[in-house]
């Protein structure tokens, strides 16, 4: 760890819990009041953000994060991560983080953005959403695919799961909208509301999606929009 990078302290009211979701009992780590002075993260996004079109089908814009952020994740959460996800501390290799602002209106969504997705087919990648916005900006939900019963995917499951995707895509009734709650193809099995300075973490191979309310206002301004810090944590 570099001595010349300042890491903000944990919030004095830092707390966490672990939920076990669905039939698979997948762990979801929920941290409230993660960092002290988290408002400065919004300020950094405003002053230094270089927002560009998001990668990997993210429906909005993304930008770099301050250098201390990934160090803060490791410093304050490594032991909790190890216990929650049954990973040895020394096997947590690295993380990547990015600011994200949801900006794509429903009528511009790709099919892949209208349904729950996974970030990986590996249990060795964890996904994190750190909310820097208020509850009216929606949250994050986990899902079960009705036809297969899958709540998470790996390479073996994906071959079976993929068989249903083309068939489901022919039904256009669920497309061009963000999934909120359950629909005819996916059942919501867990939901987490946005709250400023709340962080949630789950395995990246769990089916999940942002929950976007019907009256959502798509704002590019990080102060007014759905600003999150999204991270991926990798382990051996």
C-alpha positions as CSV (number, residue, x, y, z in Angstrom):
1,X,0.0,0.0,0.0
2,X,1.4,3.4,-0.9
3,X,2.1,5.7,2.1
4,X,1.4,8.8,0.1
5,X,-2.2,8.0,-0.7
6,X,-4.7,9.2,2.0
7,X,-7.5,6.8,2.7
8,X,-10.6,8.4,4.4
9,X,-11.7,6.7,7.6
10,X,-14.7,4.5,7.9
11,X,-17.9,6.3,8.8
12,X,-18.4,6.4,12.6
13,X,-21.8,4.6,12.0
14,X,-20.3,1.9,9.7
15,X,-22.4,-1.3,9.9
16,X,-22.9,-4.4,7.9
17,X,-25.1,-7.5,7.5
18,X,-25.1,-10.5,5.3
19,X,-28.2,-11.8,3.6
20,X,-28.5,-15.3,2.0
21,X,-30.8,-14.9,-1.0
22,X,-32.9,-17.4,-3.0
23,X,-32.8,-21.2,-3.2
24,X,-29.1,-21.1,-3.7
25,X,-28.6,-19.0,-0.6
26,X,-26.2,-16.7,-2.3
27,X,-24.5,-14.3,0.1
28,X,-25.2,-10.5,-0.3
29,X,-23.1,-8.2,1.8
30,X,-24.8,-4.9,2.7
31,X,-22.7,-2.1,4.2
32,X,-24.4,1.0,5.5
33,X,-22.4,4.2,6.1
34,X,-19.3,2.9,4.4
35,X,-16.9,5.9,4.2
36,X,-16.7,9.0,6.3
37,X,-17.2,12.2,4.2
38,X,-18.5,10.2,1.2
39,X,-19.9,13.5,-0.2
40,X,-16.3,14.1,-1.3
41,X,-16.6,11.2,-3.7
42,X,-19.5,13.1,-5.4
43,X,-17.3,16.2,-5.5
44,X,-14.5,14.3,-7.1
45,X,-16.9,13.0,-9.8
46,X,-18.0,16.6,-10.5
47,X,-14.6,18.1,-10.6
48,X,-12.4,15.4,-12.1
49,X,-14.9,13.1,-13.8
50,X,-14.2,12.3,-17.4
51,X,-17.4,10.5,-18.2
52,X,-17.7,8.5,-21.4
53,X,-20.0,5.8,-22.8
54,X,-20.1,2.9,-20.4
55,X,-18.4,-0.5,-21.2
56,X,-19.8,-4.0,-21.1
57,X,-23.3,-2.9,-21.9
58,X,-23.6,-0.5,-19.0
59,X,-26.6,1.7,-19.8
60,X,-25.0,5.1,-19.2
61,X,-21.7,6.9,-18.7
62,X,-18.7,6.0,-16.6
63,X,-15.5,7.6,-15.3
64,X,-12.3,7.0,-13.3
65,X,-12.3,7.0,-9.5
66,X,-9.9,8.6,-7.0
67,X,-6.8,6.6,-6.4
68,X,-7.6,5.8,-2.7
69,X,-11.0,4.2,-3.4
70,X,-9.8,0.6,-4.2
71,X,-7.4,0.8,-1.3
72,X,-10.3,1.7,1.0
73,X,-12.3,-1.3,-0.3
74,X,-9.4,-3.6,0.5
75,X,-8.5,-2.0,3.9
76,X,-11.9,-1.9,5.4
77,X,-13.7,-4.9,3.8
78,X,-11.1,-7.6,3.1
79,X,-11.7,-9.6,6.3
80,X,-15.5,-9.2,5.9
81,X,-15.2,-10.3,2.3
82,X,-13.1,-13.3,3.2
83,X,-15.7,-14.5,5.8
84,X,-18.8,-13.7,3.7
85,X,-17.6,-15.3,0.5
86,X,-15.3,-18.0,1.9
87,X,-12.2,-16.6,0.3
88,X,-8.8,-16.6,2.0
89,X,-7.6,-13.0,2.5
90,X,-4.4,-13.7,0.6
91,X,-6.4,-14.9,-2.4
92,X,-8.0,-11.5,-2.9
93,X,-5.9,-10.3,-5.8
94,X,-7.1,-6.9,-7.0
95,X,-10.1,-4.8,-7.7
96,X,-11.3,-2.4,-10.4
97,X,-13.7,0.5,-9.8
98,X,-15.5,3.0,-11.9
99,X,-18.1,5.8,-11.4
100,X,-21.3,5.1,-13.2
101,X,-24.3,7.3,-14.0
102,X,-27.4,5.6,-15.6
103,X,-28.4,7.6,-18.6
104,X,-29.9,5.4,-21.3
105,X,-33.7,5.9,-21.6
106,X,-35.8,2.8,-21.8
107,X,-36.7,3.2,-25.5
108,X,-32.9,3.0,-26.3
109,X,-32.2,-0.1,-24.4
110,X,-30.7,-3.3,-25.9
111,X,-32.4,-6.5,-25.2
112,X,-29.4,-7.5,-23.0
113,X,-30.0,-4.4,-20.9
114,X,-33.7,-5.1,-20.4
115,X,-33.2,-8.4,-18.6
116,X,-31.1,-9.5,-15.6
117,X,-27.5,-10.3,-16.4
118,X,-24.3,-11.6,-14.8
119,X,-20.9,-9.9,-14.8
120,X,-19.0,-13.2,-15.0
121,X,-19.5,-16.9,-15.1
122,X,-17.0,-17.4,-12.3
123,X,-17.5,-17.5,-8.5
124,X,-14.1,-15.8,-8.1
125,X,-15.4,-12.4,-9.1
126,X,-17.4,-10.2,-6.8
127,X,-19.5,-7.2,-7.9
128,X,-20.0,-4.1,-5.7
129,X,-22.4,-1.2,-6.0
130,X,-21.7,1.8,-3.8
131,X,-24.6,4.2,-3.9
132,X,-23.8,7.9,-4.0
133,X,-27.5,8.8,-4.6
134,X,-30.8,8.9,-2.9
135,X,-33.5,6.1,-2.7
136,X,-35.6,7.7,-5.4
137,X,-32.9,6.6,-7.9
138,X,-33.8,3.0,-7.4
139,X,-31.6,0.1,-6.2
140,X,-30.4,-3.4,-7.3
141,X,-32.3,-6.7,-7.4
142,X,-31.3,-10.3,-7.7
143,X,-33.3,-12.7,-9.9
144,X,-34.2,-16.3,-10.6
145,X,-34.7,-17.4,-14.2
146,X,-38.1,-19.1,-14.2
147,X,-37.6,-21.6,-17.0
148,X,-34.3,-23.0,-15.6
149,X,-34.6,-22.1,-11.9
150,X,-31.0,-20.7,-12.1
151,X,-30.1,-17.8,-9.8
152,X,-26.4,-17.9,-10.8
153,X,-24.6,-19.0,-13.9
154,X,-21.4,-20.9,-14.6
155,X,-20.1,-22.4,-17.9
156,X,-22.1,-25.6,-17.5
157,X,-25.4,-23.8,-16.6
158,X,-25.0,-21.2,-19.3
159,X,-25.3,-23.8,-22.1
160,X,-28.8,-24.7,-20.8
161,X,-29.7,-21.1,-20.0
162,X,-28.8,-19.9,-23.5
163,X,-31.3,-22.3,-25.1
164,X,-34.2,-20.1,-23.7
165,X,-32.8,-16.7,-24.5
166,X,-33.6,-16.6,-28.3
167,X,-37.1,-17.9,-27.6
168,X,-37.7,-15.2,-24.9
169,X,-36.3,-12.4,-27.1
170,X,-39.1,-13.1,-29.6
171,X,-41.6,-11.8,-27.0
172,X,-41.1,-8.0,-27.2
173,X,-43.5,-7.2,-24.4
174,X,-40.8,-7.0,-21.7
175,X,-38.2,-5.2,-23.9
176,X,-37.3,-1.5,-24.1
177,X,-37.9,-1.1,-20.3
178,X,-35.8,-1.7,-17.2
179,X,-36.9,-4.7,-15.2
180,X,-38.5,-3.8,-11.9
181,X,-39.8,-6.6,-9.8
182,X,-40.7,-9.9,-11.5
183,X,-41.9,-10.5,-15.1
184,X,-42.9,-13.6,-17.0
185,X,-39.3,-14.8,-17.4
186,X,-37.6,-13.7,-14.2
187,X,-38.6,-13.7,-10.6
188,X,-37.1,-11.2,-8.2
189,X,-35.6,-13.0,-5.2
190,X,-34.0,-10.1,-3.4
191,X,-34.0,-6.3,-3.6
192,X,-31.8,-3.6,-2.2
193,X,-32.8,0.1,-2.1
194,X,-30.3,2.8,-2.9
195,X,-29.2,4.8,0.2
196,X,-26.5,7.3,0.2
197,X,-23.1,5.7,1.2
198,X,-24.6,2.2,1.2
199,X,-22.6,-0.5,-0.5
200,X,-23.8,-4.0,-1.6
201,X,-21.6,-6.9,-2.8
202,X,-22.5,-10.2,-4.3
203,X,-20.9,-12.8,-6.6
204,X,-20.7,-11.5,-10.1
205,X,-22.2,-14.7,-11.5
206,X,-25.6,-14.0,-9.8
207,X,-28.4,-12.8,-12.1
208,X,-29.0,-9.2,-11.2
209,X,-30.2,-5.9,-12.5
210,X,-30.6,-2.2,-11.5
211,X,-34.1,-1.5,-10.3
212,X,-35.2,1.7,-12.0
213,X,-38.5,3.3,-10.9
214,X,-41.0,4.3,-13.6
215,X,-40.7,8.0,-12.9
216,X,-36.9,7.9,-13.0
217,X,-35.2,11.1,-14.3
218,X,-32.2,10.4,-16.4
219,X,-29.6,13.1,-15.4
220,X,-26.0,13.2,-16.5
221,X,-25.1,15.5,-13.7
222,X,-23.6,13.3,-10.9
223,X,-25.2,15.3,-8.2
224,X,-28.7,14.9,-9.7
225,X,-28.4,11.5,-11.4
226,X,-28.0,7.9,-10.3
227,X,-24.4,8.0,-9.3
228,X,-22.8,4.8,-8.1
229,X,-19.3,3.4,-7.7
230,X,-19.2,0.0,-9.3
231,X,-16.3,-2.3,-8.5
232,X,-15.2,-5.8,-9.4
233,X,-13.1,-7.7,-6.9
234,X,-11.1,-10.7,-8.1
235,X,-9.7,-13.6,-6.2
236,X,-7.8,-16.8,-6.9
